[in-house]
């Protein structure tokens, strides 16, 4: 599944072509993806000017001068294709603007699109319950302390809870906890201030490096220009079960299952 860095990379790629441009044509090649396309989507956006592109958690945002914002989620395998050489049967939505074509391609159709009033964007039900952005100023040690206080659930699972922090996914939580030296199985309420002061910058460092690298490109994801990201070459624990720890002398990376997802960590240096 494309995670926050992949979505950020996608938004930045689209912005180079779409920001400030007028949508000349919008075509729906099917009535739905994971959910039906919003009623009136074509009429609302045809002729609209794109005023900005952004991201909230793992959702991309295309703002327009009609006080409406198109929200898109890439699901498991979705991506935008810019100026594809040939049409593809999985190009479900196509935008034409400034002489370019932008195709939302999703073979598995787990992605979806919605259209909301820009003024009410953060009241959209999914956004309304989300915690702060991990790269924003609202994510602080104090916020984490308050969100984790008294919690018995494992810190790994709490960080994946979008109500605690918006947009963190499995890969980046595993990597951040390793770099902060925190055992992913430790109860959230037992992760105290010194550990949180290590954790917060590692979360940001891991995400920012992945954005620079263009994402992790697991399975089907690729950037809008078709290139693959290469942050996967920097994984220190993710997917490295049985390999020597890159930080301590004789630690070996283990894999456990938490909440139905695999977790990789070094039991020797993550306490």
Buried (B, 14 or more C-beta within 10 A) or exposed (E): BBBBBBBBBBBBBBBEBBBEBBBEEBBBBEEEBBEEBBEEBBEBBBBBBBBBBBBBBBBBBBBBEBEBBBBBBBBBBBBBBBEBEEEEEBBBBBBBBEEBBBBBBBBEBBBBBBBBEBEEBEEBEBBEEBBBBBBEEEBEBEBBBEBBEEBEBBBBBBBBBBEBBBBBBBBBBBBBBBBBBBBBBBBBBBBEEEBBEBBBEBBBBBBBBBBEBBBBBBEBBBBBEEEEBEBBEEBBBBBBEEBEBBBEEEBBBBBBEBEEBEBBBBBBBBE
